[in-house]
Amino acid sequence: MAKIIVRKSDNKVQVLVPDTSDVTLTSTECSYVKSSGIKTIPIDINSTTHTLVEGVTEPTKFHPNCFTYTDGTWAIIDGVVDSINAGRNLHDIPALEVEL
């Protein structure tokens, strides 16, 4: 299971961490601990603009900003992965794969 942080304006999933990770989401700040143990403090995420959802079954292959999560349903955002991979291809970086 996992915790996700979803942008309210478009339901885009911007953060996914294990359910055991500490996540703080207030009206002025957000912080979370990645699976690597690194504490992250994004400057553009707070409870006014985002929602924390806990106890979520994560997709098979997750990458931030490639999925939406609405009422318990995951969806891959059309065209996003192609756009990311176009940039990765320019720099000989292996293609990104996402999967529900």
GROMACS elastic network, one bead per residue, 0.5 to 0.9 nm:
[ bonds ]
;  ai    aj funct       b0    kb
    1    17     6  0.89884   500
    1    18     6  0.64824   500
    1    19     6  0.56018   500
    1    20     6  0.86980   500
    1    54     6  0.80938   500
    1    55     6  0.53564   500
    1    56     6  0.53281   500
    1    58     6  0.64672   500
    2    16     6  0.66040   500
    2    17     6  0.56619   500
    2    20     6  0.77684   500
    2    21     6  0.85831   500
    2    53     6  0.85044   500
    2    54     6  0.63030   500
    2    55     6  0.55123   500
    2    56     6  0.50249   500
    2    57     6  0.62199   500
    2    58     6  0.61714   500
    3    15     6  0.80369   500
    3    16     6  0.57338   500
    3    17     6  0.53966   500
    3    18     6  0.60207   500
    3    19     6  0.51512   500
    3    20     6  0.83979   500
    3    21     6  0.79696   500
    3    23     6  0.82895   500
    3    52     6  0.70007   500
    3    53     6  0.56356   500
    3    55     6  0.60987   500
    3    56     6  0.61076   500
    3    57     6  0.87742   500
    3    58     6  0.85886   500
    4    13     6  0.66538   500
    4    14     6  0.74600   500
    4    15     6  0.53624   500
    4    17     6  0.64961   500
    4    18     6  0.87191   500
    4    19     6  0.88351   500
    4    51     6  0.81813   500
    4    52     6  0.58510   500
    4    53     6  0.53064   500
    4    54     6  0.65603   500
    4    55     6  0.87411   500
    4    56     6  0.73749   500
    4    58     6  0.88010   500
    5    12     6  0.85205   500
    5    13     6  0.58955   500
    5    14     6  0.58344   500
    5    15     6  0.50211   500
    5    16     6  0.66757   500
    5    17     6  0.89240   500
    5    25     6  0.89376   500
    5    45     6  0.86307   500
    5    50     6  0.63929   500
    5    51     6  0.55949   500
    5    53     6  0.63735   500
    5    54     6  0.89129   500
    6     9     6  0.89244   500
    6    10     6  0.83693   500
    6    11     6  0.55003   500
    6    12     6  0.55055   500
    6    14     6  0.59640   500
    6    15     6  0.72958   500
    6    49     6  0.86421   500
    6    50     6  0.53752   500
    6    51     6  0.52047   500
    6    52     6  0.64909   500
    6    53     6  0.75539   500
    6    68     6  0.77764   500
    6    69     6  0.71675   500
    7    10     6  0.61094   500
    7    11     6  0.51209   500
    7    12     6  0.53254   500
    7    13     6  0.64559   500
    7    14     6  0.69976   500
    7    45     6  0.81626   500
    7    49     6  0.60299   500
    7    51     6  0.64926   500
    7    68     6  0.89517   500
    8    11     6  0.53356   500
    8    12     6  0.76572   500
    8    48     6  0.83668   500
    8    49     6  0.56833   500
    8    50     6  0.51072   500
    8    51     6  0.65555   500
    9    12     6  0.80334   500
    9    49     6  0.73326   500
    9    50     6  0.81783   500
   10    68     6  0.76227   500
   11    50     6  0.86677   500
   11    67     6  0.83345   500
   11    68     6  0.51194   500
   11    69     6  0.56829   500
   11    70     6  0.63018   500
   12    64     6  0.85027   500
   12    65     6  0.59278   500
   12    66     6  0.74340   500
   12    67     6  0.58477   500
   12    69     6  0.66026   500
   12    70     6  0.88900   500
   12    77     6  0.84843   500
   13    16     6  0.74971   500
   13    63     6  0.89455   500
   13    64     6  0.62850   500
   13    65     6  0.55943   500
   13    66     6  0.73210   500
   13    67     6  0.56577   500
   13    68     6  0.54477   500
   13    69     6  0.64501   500
   14    63     6  0.85145   500
   14    65     6  0.51448   500
   14    66     6  0.83051   500
   14    67     6  0.83001   500
   14    68     6  0.89538   500
   15    63     6  0.86891   500
   15    64     6  0.60337   500
   15    65     6  0.81371   500
   16    34     6  0.84511   500
   16    58     6  0.80111   500
   16    62     6  0.81194   500
   16    63     6  0.85352   500
   16    64     6  0.74795   500
   17    20     6  0.80756   500
   17    21     6  0.63553   500
   17    22     6  0.88827   500
   17    23     6  0.86746   500
   17    32     6  0.79624   500
   17    33     6  0.74938   500
   17    34     6  0.59059   500
   17    35     6  0.65137   500
   18    21     6  0.54620   500
   18    22     6  0.89250   500
   18    33     6  0.89515   500
   18    34     6  0.77442   500
   18    35     6  0.65937   500
   19    22     6  0.81855   500
   19    54     6  0.67665   500
   19    55     6  0.64710   500
   19    56     6  0.81485   500
   21    32     6  0.69072   500
   21    33     6  0.56388   500
   21    34     6  0.69814   500
   21    35     6  0.73332   500
   21    37     6  0.87068   500
   22    31     6  0.80538   500
   22    32     6  0.55837   500
   22    33     6  0.58269   500
   22    34     6  0.87581   500
   23    30     6  0.74032   500
   23    31     6  0.57468   500
   23    33     6  0.68320   500
   23    52     6  0.84572   500
   24    29     6  0.76375   500
   24    30     6  0.53572   500
   24    31     6  0.51632   500
   24    32     6  0.63093   500
   24    52     6  0.88890   500
   25    28     6  0.80100   500
   25    29     6  0.60291   500
   25    31     6  0.67428   500
   25    32     6  0.86064   500
   25    45     6  0.80208   500
   25    46     6  0.57586   500
   25    47     6  0.56367   500
   25    50     6  0.83855   500
   25    51     6  0.80564   500
   25    52     6  0.71839   500
   26    29     6  0.52996   500
   26    30     6  0.63137   500
   26    46     6  0.56804   500
   26    47     6  0.50797   500
   26    48     6  0.79426   500
   27    30     6  0.83984   500
   27    45     6  0.89842   500
   27    46     6  0.53039   500
   27    48     6  0.56217   500
   27    49     6  0.85507   500
   28    45     6  0.84174   500
   28    46     6  0.57770   500
   28    47     6  0.74513   500
   28    48     6  0.82138   500
   29    41     6  0.77073   500
   29    42     6  0.78824   500
   29    43     6  0.72186   500
   29    44     6  0.82378   500
   29    45     6  0.66095   500
   29    46     6  0.50241   500
   29    47     6  0.76687   500
   30    40     6  0.83742   500
   30    41     6  0.58850   500
   30    42     6  0.63557   500
   30    43     6  0.75944   500
   30    44     6  0.84401   500
   30    45     6  0.58858   500
   30    46     6  0.54763   500
   30    47     6  0.79122   500
   31    39     6  0.68951   500
   31    40     6  0.55460   500
   31    42     6  0.68306   500
   31    45     6  0.88654   500
   32    38     6  0.83056   500
   32    39     6  0.56493   500
   32    40     6  0.54456   500
   32    41     6  0.68042   500
   32    42     6  0.88859   500
   33    36     6  0.77583   500
   33    37     6  0.56921   500
   33    38     6  0.54437   500
   33    40     6  0.60861   500
   33    41     6  0.89761   500
   34    37     6  0.53220   500
   34    38     6  0.54015   500
   34    39     6  0.63825   500
   34    40     6  0.72328   500
   35    38     6  0.74434   500
   36    39     6  0.88792   500
   41    45     6  0.86315   500
   42    45     6  0.59749   500
   42    46     6  0.87606   500
   43    46     6  0.82424   500
   44    49     6  0.84837   500
   45    48     6  0.81967   500
   45    49     6  0.64899   500
   45    50     6  0.63175   500
   46    49     6  0.56398   500
   46    50     6  0.57595   500
   46    51     6  0.80804   500
   47    50     6  0.50197   500
   47    51     6  0.59969   500
   47    52     6  0.79749   500
   48    51     6  0.80405   500
   53    56     6  0.70197   500
   56    72     6  0.79302   500
   58    61     6  0.82433   500
   58    62     6  0.74505   500
   58    74     6  0.87956   500
   58   100     6  0.80721   500
   59    62     6  0.56976   500
   59    74     6  0.77766   500
   59    98     6  0.81476   500
   59    99     6  0.62751   500
   60    98     6  0.75250   500
   60    99     6  0.54160   500
   60   100     6  0.54356   500
   61    97     6  0.67515   500
   61   100     6  0.67328   500
   62    66     6  0.77637   500
   62    67     6  0.80089   500
   62    97     6  0.81204   500
   62    98     6  0.55640   500
   62    99     6  0.68288   500
   62   100     6  0.79010   500
   63    66     6  0.59547   500
   63    67     6  0.77808   500
   63    96     6  0.82263   500
   63    97     6  0.81232   500
   63    98     6  0.65336   500
   64    67     6  0.71944   500
   65    68     6  0.78272   500
   65    77     6  0.82546   500
   65    80     6  0.80399   500
   66    75     6  0.85549   500
   66    76     6  0.59173   500
   66    77     6  0.55325   500
   66    78     6  0.83927   500
   66    79     6  0.89863   500
   66    80     6  0.60381   500
   66    81     6  0.65941   500
   66    98     6  0.76494   500
   67    74     6  0.66260   500
   67    75     6  0.54612   500
   67    77     6  0.53832   500
   67    80     6  0.89479   500
   67    98     6  0.87984   500
   67   100     6  0.89417   500
   68    73     6  0.80154   500
   68    74     6  0.57280   500
   68    75     6  0.52721   500
   68    76     6  0.64974   500
   68    77     6  0.66944   500
   69    72     6  0.63383   500
   69    73     6  0.54372   500
   69    75     6  0.65513   500
   70    73     6  0.52264   500
   70    74     6  0.67061   500
   70    75     6  0.83577   500
   71    74     6  0.86655   500
   74   100     6  0.71375   500
   75    78     6  0.89204   500
   75   100     6  0.73413   500
   76    79     6  0.89359   500
   76    80     6  0.83826   500
   76    81     6  0.87088   500
   76    98     6  0.78431   500
   76    99     6  0.77585   500
   76   100     6  0.74045   500
   77    80     6  0.59331   500
   77    81     6  0.78512   500
   78    81     6  0.75371   500
   78    82     6  0.83613   500
   79    82     6  0.52247   500
   79    83     6  0.61926   500
   79    84     6  0.87380   500
   80    83     6  0.51535   500
   80    84     6  0.62399   500
   80    85     6  0.85803   500
   81    84     6  0.50697   500
   81    85     6  0.59854   500
   81    86     6  0.84964   500
   81    95     6  0.89043   500
   81    96     6  0.69838   500
   81    97     6  0.75611   500
   81    98     6  0.76778   500
   82    85     6  0.51210   500
   82    86     6  0.61210   500
   82    87     6  0.88810   500
   82    96     6  0.87703   500
   83    86     6  0.51847   500
   83    87     6  0.67495   500
   83    88     6  0.88672   500
   84    87     6  0.54426   500
   84    88     6  0.63435   500
   84    89     6  0.87182   500
   84    95     6  0.84159   500
   84    96     6  0.75444   500
   85    89     6  0.58705   500
   85    90     6  0.85793   500
   85    93     6  0.84162   500
   85    94     6  0.81067   500
   85    95     6  0.54345   500
   85    96     6  0.61472   500
   85    97     6  0.89464   500
   86    89     6  0.51734   500
   86    90     6  0.65729   500
   86    95     6  0.85102   500
   87    90     6  0.52906   500
   87    91     6  0.69937   500
   87    93     6  0.85803   500
   88    91     6  0.54218   500
   88    92     6  0.62574   500
   88    94     6  0.67863   500
   88    95     6  0.65842   500
   88    96     6  0.81493   500
   89    93     6  0.57600   500
   89    94     6  0.70742   500
   89    95     6  0.70258   500
   90    93     6  0.76595   500
   91    94     6  0.89632   500
   92    95     6  0.87996   500
   93    96     6  0.87487   500
